[in-house]
Amino acid sequence: MQIIKKVLNSSVVLVEDERGVERVLLGKGIGFGAKPGGVVDEGATDRVFVALDDADQRNLVELLAQIPGEFVELTREIVRDAVAAGLDLDPHIYLTLTDHLHFAVERHRRGLVVVNRLAWELRTVYPDEYAVGQRGVELLRTRMRVEVPDEEAANIAFHLANAANGRAGADTMHVVRLISAATTIVTNTTGIVFSDDLHSSRFLVHLQYFAERVFAGRMLESDDGFLFESMGQRHPRALSTAERVRALVRAQHDIEVSDDEVAYLALHIARAVPG
């Protein structure tokens, strides 16, 4: 049995079960006419219970008490779309994405333009999340009657990617920024210009996995150093370029990239260089 402790807005209430465990309950119109002490109808299917840790729950309760219920509904629909697309998301997404959607609309209404300079990387590296983000933009425009820019899809994709289970230890913003910096280094060193073609996409996918391994502390390592030595002999320019990426990671994040990771990165750089 779920007892209502607090009504946050028209779509959100804080409930407590018979064991005293609190959860946030999301449901369209669930807050209308509800009062503390009321019993929640557990037969309704179009509802989401969000069990968060204590800090997240406090933040979510405080946030949702200040945001209109329409934004909660938008988040729920985007999350449903993401799950249908095969994404496995941490419940924290209800906090971060609801907050972002509300801020995005408020920012647009005030005429504040914020350019996402990593939109291309997000679209390329996280295509599933970006597709959900595009549909989320259409929902925003229809429901809120605001013409948010197309690149808002990248912002939604960022929050989805950051909430994806299975990426523990890999902060999405760090990952995307490293990808962007690495592609700039490769372009400046080799002259490769990345676009939407297959070779660029393949290289960016490798950079994604490289960055995620680096930040998660799961780098490739071997004892013989054969590949590293081989790349130095066969593709010295590619290895030198990969070494610049290693130096950037060391300088910006104080993380030492393994020789094997540098060698595999050099291998993919060599593969991407025409001829």
C-alpha positions in Angstrom: 0.0 0.0 0.0 1.3 3.4 -1.0 0.4 6.5 1.1 0.8 10.0 -0.2 3.2 12.0 1.8 3.4 15.1 -0.3 1.9 16.4 -3.6 4.7 18.0 -5.7 2.7 19.0 -8.8 -0.1 17.7 -11.0 2.0 14.8 -12.1 4.2 13.9 -9.1 3.6 12.8 -5.6 5.9 11.6 -2.9 4.6 8.3 -1.4 5.6 5.9 1.4 4.9 2.2 1.7 4.1 0.1 4.7 7.8 -0.3 5.5 8.4 3.4 5.5 10.3 3.5 2.2 9.7 6.7 0.3 9.5 6.8 -3.5 8.6 9.4 -6.1 5.5 8.5 -8.1 5.0 9.9 -11.6 1.7 9.8 -13.3 -0.4 12.0 -15.5 -2.9 14.0 -13.3 -2.0 12.0 -10.2 -1.6 15.2 -8.1 -5.0 16.6 -9.0 -7.2 16.6 -5.9 -4.7 14.4 -4.0 -3.9 15.1 -0.4 -1.3 13.8 2.1 -2.6 10.6 3.8 -4.5 9.5 0.7 -4.0 6.0 -0.7 -2.6 5.5 -4.2 -4.5 3.3 -6.6 -1.9 0.7 -7.4 -4.1 -0.8 -10.2 -3.2 2.1 -12.5 -0.6 1.1 -15.1 0.4 4.4 -16.6 2.6 5.3 -13.6 6.3 5.2 -12.8 7.8 4.7 -9.3 11.2 6.2 -9.0 13.4 4.8 -6.2 16.5 7.0 -5.8 19.1 7.3 -3.2 18.5 9.8 -0.4 20.4 12.7 -2.0 18.8 12.2 -5.4 15.3 11.9 -3.9 15.7 15.1 -1.9 16.9 16.9 -5.0 14.1 15.5 -7.1 11.4 16.4 -4.6 12.8 19.9 -4.3 13.1 20.3 -8.1 9.7 18.9 -9.1 7.9 21.0 -6.5 9.1 24.0 -8.5 8.4 22.8 -12.1 5.1 22.4 -13.8 3.8 18.9 -14.3 3.9 19.2 -18.1 7.7 18.9 -18.0 7.5 15.7 -16.0 5.1 14.3 -18.6 7.6 15.3 -21.4 10.4 13.5 -19.6 8.3 10.4 -19.1 7.4 10.3 -22.8 11.0 10.8 -23.9 12.2 8.1 -21.4 9.5 5.7 -22.7 10.7 6.4 -26.3 14.3 5.8 -25.2 13.4 2.5 -23.5 11.5 1.4 -26.6 14.6 2.2 -28.6 16.6 -0.3 -26.4 18.2 2.2 -24.0 18.6 1.1 -20.3 18.5 4.3 -18.2 19.2 5.1 -14.6 16.3 6.6 -12.7 18.4 9.7 -12.2 17.3 10.7 -15.8 14.0 11.9 -14.3 15.8 14.5 -12.3 18.4 15.7 -14.9 16.2 15.6 -18.0 13.1 17.3 -16.4 15.4 20.0 -15.1 17.0 20.5 -18.5 13.7 20.6 -20.4 12.3 23.2 -18.1 15.5 25.3 -18.3 15.6 24.9 -22.1 12.1 26.3 -22.6 12.7 29.1 -20.1 16.0 30.0 -21.8 14.3 30.1 -25.2 11.5 32.3 -24.0 14.0 34.8 -22.6 15.9 34.8 -25.9 19.0 33.2 -24.6 20.9 31.2 -27.2 23.4 28.6 -26.0 25.3 26.8 -28.8 26.1 23.2 -28.2 29.6 22.9 -29.8 29.6 19.2 -29.4 26.4 18.5 -31.3 28.1 16.8 -34.2 30.0 14.5 -32.0 26.9 13.6 -29.9 24.9 12.9 -33.1 27.6 10.7 -34.5 28.7 8.8 -31.4 25.3 8.4 -29.8 22.9 8.0 -32.8 20.1 6.1 -30.9 20.1 8.8 -28.1 20.2 11.5 -30.8 17.2 10.1 -32.6 15.2 10.0 -29.4 16.4 13.6 -28.8 15.0 14.7 -32.2 11.6 13.2 -31.3 11.9 14.9 -28.0 12.4 18.3 -29.7 9.2 17.8 -31.7 7.4 17.0 -28.4 8.8 20.2 -26.9 7.6 22.3 -29.8 4.1 20.8 -29.9 3.4 20.7 -26.1 5.1 23.9 -25.1 4.6 25.9 -28.3 8.2 27.1 -28.4 10.4 26.7 -31.4 13.5 25.4 -29.7 16.4 24.9 -32.2 17.1 21.5 -33.8 20.4 21.2 -31.9 18.4 20.8 -28.7 18.2 17.1 -29.8 22.0 16.9 -28.9 21.3 18.2 -25.4 18.6 15.6 -24.8 20.9 12.9 -26.3 23.6 14.0 -23.8 21.4 13.5 -20.8 20.2 10.1 -22.2 23.8 8.9 -22.8 24.9 10.1 -19.4 22.1 8.1 -17.8 22.7 4.9 -19.8 23.4 1.9 -17.5 26.5 0.0 -18.4 28.6 3.2 -18.8 29.7 3.3 -15.1 32.7 5.4 -14.6 32.5 7.2 -18.0 31.2 10.7 -17.7 29.5 11.5 -21.0 30.7 15.1 -21.1 34.3 14.1 -20.5 34.0 11.4 -23.2 32.5 13.7 -25.8 35.0 16.5 -25.1 37.9 14.1 -25.4 36.5 12.8 -28.7 36.2 16.4 -29.9 39.8 17.3 -28.8 41.2 14.1 -30.3 39.5 14.6 -33.7 41.0 18.2 -33.7 44.5 16.8 -33.0 44.1 14.2 -35.7 42.8 16.8 -38.2 45.6 19.3 -37.4 48.3 16.6 -37.7 47.1 14.5 -40.6 44.7 16.8 -42.5 41.8 14.4 -42.2 38.5 16.2 -42.2 35.8 14.3 -40.4 32.3 14.2 -41.8 29.3 11.9 -41.9 30.9 9.2 -44.1 31.5 5.6 -43.0 35.3 6.1 -42.4 34.7 9.0 -40.1 31.9 7.2 -38.2 34.0 4.1 -37.7 36.9 6.2 -36.3 34.6 8.1 -34.0 33.1 4.9 -32.6 36.6 3.7 -31.8 37.3 7.1 -30.1 34.1 6.6 -28.1 35.2 3.2 -26.7 38.7 4.5 -26.2 37.5 7.5 -24.1 35.0 5.4 -22.1 37.8 2.9 -21.3 40.1 5.7 -20.2 37.7 7.4 -17.9 36.4 4.1 -16.5 39.9 2.8 -15.7 39.5 -0.2 -18.0 42.3 0.4 -20.5 43.8 -2.3 -22.7 47.2 -3.4 -21.5 49.6 -6.2 -22.4 53.1 -7.2 -21.3 55.0 -7.5 -24.6 54.5 -4.0 -26.2 54.6 -5.6 -29.6 51.8 -3.6 -31.2 53.3 -0.3 -29.8 56.7 -1.0 -31.3 55.2 -2.2 -34.5 53.2 1.0 -35.0 56.3 3.0 -34.3 58.1 1.3 -37.1 55.2 1.1 -39.7 53.1 4.2 -38.9 55.3 6.7 -37.0 53.1 9.7 -37.9 50.0 7.9 -36.7 51.7 6.9 -33.4 53.0 10.5 -33.0 49.5 11.7 -33.4 48.2 9.2 -30.8 50.9 10.3 -28.4 49.6 13.9 -28.6 46.2 12.5 -27.5 47.9 10.7 -24.6 49.6 14.0 -23.6 46.3 15.8 -23.7 44.6 13.2 -21.5 47.6 13.4 -19.1 47.5 17.2 -19.0 43.8 17.7 -18.7 42.7 14.7 -16.6 45.9 13.5 -14.9 45.3 10.0 -16.4 48.1 8.0 -17.9 47.0 6.2 -21.1 48.6 2.8 -21.6 50.9 2.0 -24.5 48.4 -0.5 -25.8 45.6 2.1 -26.0 48.0 4.5 -27.8 49.0 1.8 -30.2 45.3 0.8 -31.0 44.5 4.5 -31.4 47.4 4.9 -33.8 46.2 1.9 -35.7 42.8 3.5 -36.2 44.4 6.8 -37.2 46.5 5.0 -39.8 43.5 3.3 -41.1 41.6 6.6 -41.4 44.5 8.3 -43.3 43.9 8.0 -47.1 46.6 6.1 -48.9 
